[in-house]
């Protein structure tokens, strides 16, 4: 049980790291960290892909908010 909780915590941390749309974070860095930590490919790819999709949705939402704000001015 303890190992499963530890693995889930690592999954959440990798997801958040990849999902935050800031310079230096993202798919390439997440993949490099997964490789350095010797994580299995089948465990890393779904986390990285879902993190990239989440970052894309965050950026889409922010750009739509900016568009709405600019159109109001």
N, C-alpha and C positions, 0 to 999 in steps of 0.2 A: 504494500500500500504506500509506503514512504517513497519508493522509487517512482511510482506512478505520479504522485503529487509533485515530486521534483521535476519529472519530465514535463508535466503540464506547466509548471512555472517557467521552465526554459522556453516552452512553446509560446507562452504569452509574452515573454520579454522579447523574443525574436520578432513576433508579430508587431509589437508596438514599435520596435526599432525600425522595422521596414516600413510601417504604415505612416510614420511621422514624416511629412513632406518637407524636410530641411536638407540643406547641403551636407553631404557626408553620410547621409542615411539612405537607405533604399535597397534595391535588389542586389546590386553588385557588392555592396558592403555586407549585406546580410548573407550572401553566398560565401564571401570570403571568411566571415566569422564562423559560419557553419563548417567550412572546410578546415579552418584552424582548430576548431573544437572536435574535429573528426566525427561529425554527425553523418548519419546515413542519408543518402540522397532522397529516399522515399519519405523520410521524416522532414527534410528541409524544404523540398520543393513546394508542397502545399502551403506551408507557412509563408514562404516568400511570395508566392503568387497571390495569396489572399491579402497579404500586407500591401503589395503593389496596387491591387484593385481598390483597397480601402484608401490608400493615398490618392489614387485617381479620383475617387468620389469626393474626398475632402477638397481637392483642388478644383473640381467641377463646381462644388457648392460655393467655394470662395469666389471663383470667377463669376458665377451667376449673381452673387451678392454685389460684387463690384459693378457689374453691368447694370444691375437694377439701380444702384446708387448714382452711377454716371448718367443714366437716362432720366433720373429725377432732377438733375441739375440743369 
